[in-house]
Amino acid sequence: MELNVLEIQKIIPHRPPFLMIDKVVEIEPNEKLVAIKNVTVNEPYFIGHFPEEKVMPGVLIVEAMAQAGCVYFYYSKNLHGTDLIYYLAKVKARFLQPVVPGDQLRIEVTTVKMMSKAGFLKMKTFVKDKVVAEAEIGFGIKEV
């Protein structure tokens, strides 16, 4: 199953310029999700980070991973039609390579532990076949 940006926006409340995933290319509920983020030079944060050598901020890479995790949780728990608020509880992240304009992030999400209204997910983010960041993210949800 694949999701385009309009379908993603039906699941999570984020909107441009803070919507950090462009599409989902694979969903296997409770097993794996793969999302794509195209990093373009005209993204607003590149004006100041950094003008001479543009680098995507690590916190925004984590945000892209967290948004992919929200979509994964939504499908894994079969929450279709439910409006949710997601709360980040814990992030343990490692950044291995800089991400620059022109890169395409491939975010892979898998389960560490899932509960009814919370979870812990493992994320790996790649540019081509090279891991650029990885994280373990804990979160909770609340119905709107």
URHUVEN-V737078 format. One line per field, one symbol per residue. ss: DSSP state (a for helix, b for strand, c for the rest). phi: phi as a letter, one per 40 degrees, with the letter a starting at -180 (. if undefined). psi: psi as a letter, one per 30 degrees, with the letter a starting at -180 (. if undefined). A space follows every 10 residues. Layout:
BEGIN
ss = ???
phi = ???
psi = ???
END
This chain:
BEGIN
ss = ccbcaaaaac cccccccccc ccbbbbbbcc cbbbbbbbcc cccaaaaccc cccccccaaa aaaaaaaaaa aaaaaacccc cccbbbbbbb bbbbbccccc cccbbbbbbb bbbbcccbbb bbbbbbbccb bbbbbbbbbb bbbc
phi = .bbccccccc bbccbdcbcb bcabbabbdg babbbbbccb cccdccdbbb dcacbccdcc cccccccccc cccdcccfcd gccbbbbcba bbbbbbacbb dgcbcbbbbb ccabbcbaab bbbbbbbfbb cbaaabbbab bacc
psi = klkleeeeff elfklkggjg kelkfkkjkg ekkklkjkjl fgkeffegik eeikkkkeef eeeeeeeeee eeeeeeghgk gkklkkkkek kjlkkfkkkl kfljkjkkkl kekkaegllk lkkkkljbgk kflllkkkll lkk.
END
